[in-house]
Amino acid sequence: MFGSRNFLFAKSAAGPAGNKLFMWGFNGYGQLGTGNTTAYSSPVQVGALTDWGTLASNGHTLCTKSNGQLWSWGRGANGGLGLGNTTYYSSPKQIGALTNWNTPATGDRLSLCVKTDGTLWSWGFNNNGQLGQGNTLSYSSPKQIGSSINWSKVVATYRFVLATDTTGKLFAWGLNTSGQLGLGDTTNRSSPVQIGALTNWSKPAVSPDHSLCVKTDGTLWSWGANASGQLGLNSTTAHSSPVQIGALTDWATPAAGTNFSVCAKTNGTIFSWGNNGNGALGLNNATSYSSPKQIGALTNWLTPASSFSSTNCVKTDGTLWAWGRGSYGTLGDGTTTNRSSPVQVGALTTWVNAARSYAFSAGCTQTP
């Protein structure tokens, strides 16, 4: 069912008080954290606590708290929750007792998290080496990847991972059947391998079979599968090494879904390209494009998060918007209707981050 998994997270803008956490959409594994398996088509608060931080969602959910704790819930297959078992939980459970967790990521029954000390940890499903442990063994508790203390950001999807370190290097590992690791081949890797020799990589994003990354110079690069033009290169040719999208230097925040891509710019505009099934591109039509097309004319878009054939995006005014496939209520607009143009999720103006999975969504609002 979870053939597409992608997410995007943003650091909480709140102070020590943290944020409220809301979730909506499909809930067959308890991944909404609401203590049941009921689907919701509008955001529902997870408990009453207001100390949530950075989140990542898939068939399961991870979220840090403002005190550095890490919590998980939902699908526990292959140990993806990091709780030492394979049990499914419909309410949040703390992973261990440590308080130095920082940046989580989730893929297909797999989890990763960077700690405040710069170490990177992984657990869960590992058939393609996606845990980066140099093997294909699954683990139900967090296990450190190597000995580096320089990890910065990590993103995961179906069965592969990209991560940057504090020096600007970009690494990849896991499944590579479409060249999505960017290493110039289609060979799987079970340990982190650096992509090229450059040290100016900044913001990666991944889908099941293609990758994007914005560099510190504002350029945008893509690689992997391209049958729907999702690489944005005005072609449908696949690439197993990074290729620059155009010549612009004002790209800011990328997101990748199944066969499509989205990216916000530094001026607050937002663009999409690739497959447009279910209105995934937000362009108010059903036409697919192999190069970036602007969504509307607004200049207050901030942080998109895409998965399967839908997208959430927080604006600079704190509102949350969604478009694309609406089944299971995944858009959060109270319906199960597909939307080919952005629609606002509720009326709140305090959203600070959002995450997406195949058929459900999550977001944090800043605590007043």
C-alpha positions as CSV (number, residue, x, y, z in Angstrom):
1,M,0.0,0.0,0.0
2,F,2.8,2.4,0.8
3,G,4.3,2.5,-2.6
4,S,5.2,6.2,-2.1
5,R,6.7,7.7,0.9
6,N,8.1,11.1,1.3
7,F,8.1,13.7,3.9
8,L,9.5,17.0,4.8
9,F,10.1,18.4,8.2
10,A,10.9,21.9,9.4
11,K,12.5,22.9,12.7
12,S,9.9,24.2,15.1
13,A,9.8,28.0,15.3
14,A,8.5,27.8,18.9
15,G,10.6,28.2,22.0
16,P,10.9,25.8,24.9
17,A,7.1,25.5,25.2
18,G,7.0,23.5,21.9
19,N,4.0,23.0,19.7
20,K,0.6,21.2,19.5
21,L,0.6,18.2,17.2
22,F,-2.2,17.5,14.8
23,M,-2.7,14.6,12.4
24,W,-5.3,13.5,9.8
25,G,-6.0,11.0,7.0
26,F,-5.6,7.2,6.8
27,N,-5.1,5.5,10.2
28,G,-5.2,1.8,9.6
29,Y,-2.0,1.3,11.6
30,G,-2.7,3.8,14.4
31,Q,-0.2,6.2,12.8
32,L,-2.2,9.2,13.7
33,G,-1.5,8.7,17.3
34,T,-5.2,9.2,18.3
35,G,-5.5,6.0,20.3
36,N,-7.6,4.3,17.6
37,T,-7.6,3.4,13.9
38,T,-10.2,5.8,12.7
39,A,-9.5,8.0,9.7
40,Y,-10.0,11.7,9.9
41,S,-10.5,14.2,7.1
42,S,-9.7,17.2,9.3
43,P,-6.8,17.8,11.7
44,V,-7.2,16.1,15.1
45,Q,-4.9,17.0,18.0
46,V,-2.7,14.2,19.3
47,G,-3.3,14.3,23.1
48,A,-3.2,17.6,25.0
49,L,0.5,18.1,25.2
50,T,2.2,21.2,23.7
51,D,5.8,20.2,23.7
52,W,6.2,18.6,20.3
53,G,9.1,19.6,18.0
54,T,10.2,18.1,14.7
55,L,8.2,15.3,13.0
56,A,8.5,12.7,10.2
57,S,5.7,10.4,9.0
58,N,5.3,7.3,7.0
59,G,3.3,4.1,7.9
60,H,4.5,5.2,11.3
61,T,5.3,8.5,12.9
62,L,8.3,9.9,14.7
63,C,8.3,13.2,16.6
64,T,10.8,14.9,18.9
65,K,9.8,17.0,21.9
66,S,11.1,20.3,23.1
67,N,13.2,18.5,25.8
68,G,14.9,16.3,23.2
69,Q,12.9,13.1,23.7
70,L,11.9,11.0,20.7
71,W,8.5,9.4,20.4
72,S,7.0,6.9,17.9
73,W,3.7,5.3,17.0
74,G,1.9,3.5,14.2
75,R,3.2,0.6,12.2
76,G,5.7,-1.4,14.1
77,A,6.6,-4.0,11.5
78,N,10.3,-4.9,11.3
79,G,11.0,-2.8,14.4
80,G,10.4,0.5,12.7
81,L,9.2,2.2,15.9
82,G,12.5,1.6,17.7
83,L,10.8,0.2,20.7
84,G,12.6,-3.2,20.8
85,N,9.6,-5.0,19.3
86,T,7.3,-5.2,16.2
87,T,4.1,-4.1,17.9
88,Y,1.8,-1.5,16.4
89,Y,0.8,1.4,18.7
90,S,-1.9,3.9,18.2
91,S,-0.6,6.3,20.8
92,P,2.8,7.9,21.2
93,K,5.5,5.8,22.9
94,Q,8.9,7.2,24.0
95,I,12.0,5.6,22.5
96,G,14.3,5.0,25.4
97,A,15.0,7.7,27.9
98,L,17.6,9.9,26.0
99,T,17.0,13.6,25.6
100,N,19.4,14.5,22.7
101,W,17.3,13.6,19.7
102,N,17.1,16.3,17.0
103,T,16.1,15.5,13.4
104,P,14.0,12.4,12.6
105,A,13.2,10.7,9.2
106,T,11.0,7.8,8.2
107,G,10.8,5.5,5.2
108,D,9.2,2.1,4.6
109,R,9.2,0.5,8.1
110,L,12.5,2.3,8.7
111,S,13.5,5.2,10.9
112,L,16.6,7.5,11.3
113,C,17.4,10.4,13.6
114,V,20.3,12.8,14.0
115,K,21.1,13.6,17.6
116,T,22.3,16.9,19.0
117,D,25.8,15.5,19.2
118,G,25.9,15.0,15.4
119,T,25.6,11.3,15.5
120,L,23.2,9.5,13.2
121,W,21.1,6.5,14.3
122,S,18.8,4.0,12.4
123,W,16.4,1.1,13.0
124,G,13.7,-1.0,11.3
125,F,13.5,-2.6,7.9
126,N,16.9,-3.1,6.1
127,N,16.5,-5.5,3.1
128,N,18.3,-3.1,0.8
129,G,20.9,-1.7,3.3
130,Q,18.7,1.4,3.9
131,L,19.8,1.5,7.6
132,G,23.4,2.3,6.5
133,Q,24.8,-0.4,8.9
134,G,26.9,-2.2,6.2
135,N,24.5,-5.2,6.2
136,T,20.9,-6.1,5.5
137,L,19.9,-7.0,9.1
138,S,16.8,-5.3,10.6
139,Y,17.0,-3.8,14.1
140,S,14.1,-2.9,16.4
141,S,16.1,-0.4,18.5
142,P,18.3,2.5,17.5
143,K,21.8,1.7,16.2
144,Q,24.4,4.2,15.4
145,I,25.6,4.6,11.8
146,G,29.4,4.6,11.8
147,S,31.2,7.0,14.2
148,S,30.8,10.4,12.5
149,I,29.7,13.3,14.7
150,N,29.1,15.6,11.7
151,W,25.7,14.6,10.5
152,S,23.3,17.5,9.9
153,K,20.1,16.6,7.9
154,V,18.6,13.2,7.0
155,V,15.7,12.4,4.7
156,A,14.3,8.9,3.8
157,T,11.6,7.4,1.6
158,Y,10.6,4.0,0.4
159,R,14.0,2.2,0.9
160,F,16.8,4.7,0.5
161,V,18.3,7.6,2.4
162,L,20.1,10.9,1.7
163,A,21.9,12.8,4.4
164,T,24.1,15.9,4.6
165,D,26.8,16.6,7.1
166,T,28.0,19.9,8.7
167,T,30.7,20.3,6.0
168,G,28.2,20.3,3.2
169,K,28.9,16.8,1.9
170,L,25.9,14.7,0.6
171,F,25.7,11.0,1.3
172,A,23.3,8.2,0.0
173,W,22.6,4.6,0.8
174,G,19.9,1.9,0.3
175,L,17.9,1.0,-2.8
176,N,19.3,2.3,-6.1
177,T,17.4,0.6,-8.9
178,S,16.6,3.9,-10.6
179,G,19.9,5.7,-9.9
180,Q,18.2,7.6,-7.1
181,L,21.4,7.5,-4.9
182,G,23.1,9.8,-7.4
183,L,26.3,7.7,-7.5
184,G,26.5,7.2,-11.2
185,D,25.2,3.6,-11.2
186,T,22.2,1.5,-10.0
187,T,24.0,-0.5,-7.3
188,N,22.5,-0.7,-3.9
189,R,24.6,0.5,-0.9
190,S,24.4,-0.6,2.7
191,S,26.7,2.1,4.1
192,P,26.8,5.9,3.4
193,V,28.6,6.8,0.2
194,Q,29.4,10.4,-0.7
195,I,27.8,11.8,-3.8
196,G,30.7,13.4,-5.7
197,A,33.2,15.6,-3.9
198,L,31.3,18.9,-3.5
199,T,30.7,20.4,-0.1
200,N,27.9,22.8,-0.8
201,W,24.8,20.6,-0.6
202,S,22.1,21.9,1.7
203,K,18.5,20.7,1.5
204,P,17.8,17.2,0.1
205,A,14.4,15.7,-0.7
206,V,13.5,12.2,-1.8
207,S,10.7,10.1,-3.4
208,P,10.7,6.4,-4.0
209,D,12.8,6.7,-7.1
210,H,14.1,10.2,-7.6
211,S,16.0,12.8,-5.6
212,L,16.3,16.5,-5.3
213,C,18.7,18.8,-3.5
214,V,19.2,22.5,-3.2
215,K,22.8,23.7,-2.8
216,T,24.0,26.6,-0.6
217,D,24.3,28.7,-3.8
218,G,20.6,28.4,-4.5
219,T,20.9,26.0,-7.4
220,L,18.6,23.0,-7.6
221,W,19.7,19.5,-8.7
222,S,17.9,16.2,-9.5
223,W,18.6,12.6,-10.3
224,G,17.0,9.2,-10.5
225,A,13.9,8.0,-12.5
226,N,12.3,10.5,-14.9
227,A,9.5,8.8,-16.9
228,S,7.1,11.6,-16.0
229,G,9.6,14.4,-16.2
230,Q,9.9,14.6,-12.4
231,L,13.5,15.6,-12.7
232,G,12.5,19.0,-14.2
233,L,15.0,18.8,-17.0
234,N,12.5,19.2,-19.9
235,S,13.0,15.6,-20.8
236,T,12.1,12.1,-19.6
237,T,15.6,10.8,-19.5
238,A,16.7,9.2,-16.3
239,H,20.0,10.2,-14.6
240,S,22.1,8.4,-12.0
241,S,24.1,11.5,-11.1
242,P,23.0,15.0,-10.1
243,V,22.0,17.3,-13.0
244,Q,21.2,21.0,-12.5
245,I,17.6,22.1,-13.1
246,G,18.0,25.3,-15.2
247,A,20.4,28.0,-14.2
248,L,18.5,29.8,-11.5
249,T,20.0,30.4,-8.0
250,D,17.0,31.3,-6.0
251,W,15.6,27.8,-5.1
252,A,14.9,27.3,-1.4
253,T,12.9,24.3,-0.2
254,P,12.3,21.1,-2.3
255,A,9.8,18.3,-1.9
256,A,9.4,15.1,-3.9
257,G,6.4,12.9,-4.4
258,T,5.7,9.9,-6.6
259,N,6.8,11.0,-10.1
260,F,6.5,14.7,-9.3
261,S,8.4,17.4,-7.6
262,V,7.7,20.7,-5.8
263,C,10.1,23.5,-4.8
264,A,9.6,26.9,-3.1
265,K,11.9,29.8,-4.0
266,T,13.5,32.4,-1.8
267,N,11.0,35.0,-3.1
268,G,8.1,32.9,-1.8
269,T,6.9,31.6,-5.1
270,I,6.4,27.9,-5.6
271,F,6.8,25.6,-8.6
272,S,5.9,22.0,-9.5
273,W,6.6,19.6,-12.3
274,G,6.2,15.9,-13.3
275,N,3.2,13.7,-13.2
276,N,-0.1,15.5,-12.5
277,G,-2.4,12.7,-11.6
278,N,-5.0,13.6,-9.0
279,G,-4.0,17.3,-9.4
280,A,-0.6,16.6,-7.7
281,L,1.0,19.7,-9.3
282,G,-1.6,22.2,-8.0
283,L,-1.8,23.9,-11.4
284,N,-5.6,23.7,-11.7
285,N,-5.3,21.2,-14.6
286,A,-4.5,17.6,-15.3
287,T,-1.4,18.3,-17.6
288,S,2.0,16.8,-16.7
289,Y,5.1,19.0,-17.2
290,S,8.8,18.1,-17.5
291,S,10.0,21.5,-16.4
292,P,9.1,23.7,-13.4
293,K,5.7,25.6,-13.6
294,Q,4.7,28.2,-11.1
295,I,1.6,27.5,-8.9
296,G,-0.5,30.7,-8.9
297,A,1.1,34.1,-8.3
298,L,1.4,34.3,-4.6
299,T,4.8,35.0,-2.9
300,N,4.3,33.7,0.6
301,W,4.9,29.9,0.2
302,L,7.4,28.5,2.7
303,T,7.9,24.7,3.3
304,P,6.3,22.1,1.0
305,A,6.0,18.4,1.9
306,S,5.0,15.9,-0.8
307,S,4.1,12.2,-1.0
308,F,2.4,9.9,-3.4
309,S,0.3,12.5,-5.4
310,S,-0.4,15.2,-2.9
311,T,1.3,18.1,-1.1
312,N,1.0,20.2,2.0
313,C,2.7,23.6,2.3
314,V,3.0,26.1,5.2
315,K,2.9,29.7,4.2
316,T,4.7,32.6,5.8
317,D,1.5,33.8,7.4
318,G,1.2,30.5,9.3
319,T,-1.6,29.0,7.2
320,L,-1.5,25.5,5.9
321,W,-2.5,24.5,2.4
322,A,-2.9,21.2,0.5
323,W,-3.6,19.9,-3.0
324,G,-3.6,16.6,-4.9
325,R,-5.1,13.3,-3.9
326,G,-7.7,13.6,-1.2
327,S,-8.6,10.0,-0.4
328,Y,-8.8,9.0,3.3
329,G,-9.1,12.8,4.0
330,T,-5.4,13.2,3.5
331,L,-5.7,16.8,2.5
332,G,-7.3,17.8,5.8
333,D,-10.0,19.9,4.2
334,G,-12.9,17.8,5.6
335,T,-13.4,15.9,2.4
336,T,-12.0,13.0,0.4
337,T,-12.0,15.0,-2.8
338,N,-9.0,15.5,-5.0
339,R,-7.9,19.1,-5.4
340,S,-5.9,20.4,-8.4
341,S,-5.4,23.8,-6.8
342,P,-4.3,24.7,-3.2
343,V,-7.0,24.6,-0.6
344,Q,-6.6,25.9,3.0
345,V,-6.5,23.4,5.8
346,G,-8.8,24.9,8.5
347,A,-8.4,28.4,9.6
348,L,-5.4,28.3,11.9
349,T,-2.5,30.7,11.3
350,T,-0.1,29.0,13.7
351,W,1.3,26.1,11.6
352,V,5.1,25.8,11.8
353,N,5.8,22.5,10.1
354,A,4.2,19.7,8.2
355,A,4.9,16.1,7.1
356,R,3.2,13.8,4.5
357,S,2.9,10.1,3.9
358,Y,1.0,8.0,1.4
359,A,-2.4,8.7,2.7
360,F,-2.1,10.8,5.9
361,S,-0.6,14.0,7.1
362,A,0.8,15.6,10.2
363,G,1.6,19.1,11.3
364,C,2.6,21.2,14.3
365,T,1.1,24.5,15.4
366,Q,2.9,26.9,17.5
367,T,1.7,27.1,21.1
368,P,0.4,30.6,22.0
